Amino acid sequence: MEEILQMHHEDDPTPHHSQRHDPTPHHSQRYFPIKMTPPPQQQHQQNHQYPMEHKGNMIPRYRVPNAPKREHCICITIFFLILGIIILILWLAYHPSKPHITVTSAAIYGLNATSPPFMSISMQFTIFIRNPNRRVSIYFDRLSAFVSYRNHPITPHVVLPSFFLEKHGTVSLSPELGGVPVPVSVEVLNGLMVDENYGVVGVKLILQGRLKWKSGEIKSAHYGLYAKCDLLLGLKKGIVGQIPLIGAPVCDVDT
């Protein structure tokens, strides 16, 4: 029996498990890496990762769509800022000053108050109008003048000629006012008679019209002109002709 078993063992062509080996040599084995493709949902999550920090700076997730609009707004703001600065500089350099108006003399040629409620007075004034600007010229037109007493007109409006004043230019006007009966109140008539007897009459010479500034080839729009000159006249009853001006006449000009 033992001999039979031994013969069977020797004749077994199947090698022992420990003696099996791969016919392929060990050095000829090759390994190919397998590339794993993540599912679509995972790819979508990877494409929308959160911002990562890179050297202290945040990498934006999306590109800001309003960037061009912001750049346009910044450019427009800078443009208007520069334009405002230029306009301010030009305004400071060319800002025109109001014309200066002074009254140097006055004369009276008649005062008739014997037929109330009408009175008639004839007066003449010498007026100097000066342009104080060194860069701007002035056009004057639609000018008129009249005299008031106690805020009531005692002469009709007289139209004055239009004229043009160059830089630092001066013009002299000598309008004759009055000579036509005008209606007045009893208070005005009595007050004028009292002041005449006293020898000092306070009146106002009013100039109205409009003006326009000119700098180079640039002309402005028309502006209203209103000048009020407070005058104290040394007027006594019966005096005709030149009368003295008491004090320095002050003319307030509004444009």
Secondary structure, 3 states (H helix, E strand, C coil): CHHHHHHHHHHCCCCCHHHCCCCCCHHHCCCCCCCCCCCHHHHHHHHCCCCCEECCEECCCCCCCCHHHHHHHHHHHHHHHHHHHHHHHHHHHHCCCCCEEEEEEEEEEEEEEEECCEEEEEEEEEEEEECCCCCCEEEEEEEEEEEEECCEECCCCEEECCEEECCCCEEEECCEEECCCEECCHHHHHHHHHHHHHCCEEEEEEEEEEEEEEECCEECCCEEEEEEEEEEECCCCCCCEEECECCCCEEEEEC
